[in-house]
Amino acid sequence: MDRLRQWASRLKRDVHAVYLAARDPRTPWYVKALALAVAAYALSPIDLIPDFIPVLGYVDDLLIVPLGIALVIRLIPADVMAEHREQAAAAQQRPASRAAAIVILVVWIASATLFLWWLWNAAWIFTKP
């Protein structure tokens, strides 16, 4: 279990490092494009194998995304990747900001409240005779 946690921590660090490296001008354009494609696939609701298919639906997420990240890491120049891994590791060590989380939560609640208020008023207008 400890090895799994370490692997997940390294993967999280490498994903952040790939993000940083993709913004670096020393990274070739085709690596940036591949990094964007891997990130888009990871965040996209459309998969090669739909998630509702038992077991196989998650296999593509567990294989394609880590393999894509590994490919991007291999294509990024070693010195650039090492520099951004250090930056990502330093970012992991920083504590999370509770104040920022509270601000984001307040913004979401306010947005939802305004949307519901607008929806209520819109419904009220359409129900008047």
MOGISUL-V148747 format. One record per helix or strand. SS is the DSSP state (a for helix, b for strand). FROM is the first residue (numbers start at 0). TO is the last residue. If there is no record, write none. Layout:
SS;FROM;TO, SS;FROM;TO
//
This chain:
a;1;21, a;28;42, a;55;74, a;77;92, a;97;126
//
